[in-house]
């Protein structure tokens, strides 16, 4: 993770690192897995505990940006 110094709270868009194609694919795959897992939960096919375990494994597998702030 890269830290960007700001002046007066403004960030220069040119200084924001661009995600790689692999990072973008991982993010997409994670969101798709999240939607499918949520559907299983909503349909009663899995429990909340199972949902949480699956989502933790998804964060581990796909390494989306959110995994950097949510364990």
Buried (B, 14 or more C-beta within 10 A) or exposed (E): EEEEEEEEEEEEEEEEEEEEEEBEEBBEBBBEBBEEBBEBBEEEEBEEEEBEEBBEEBBEEBBBEEBEEEE
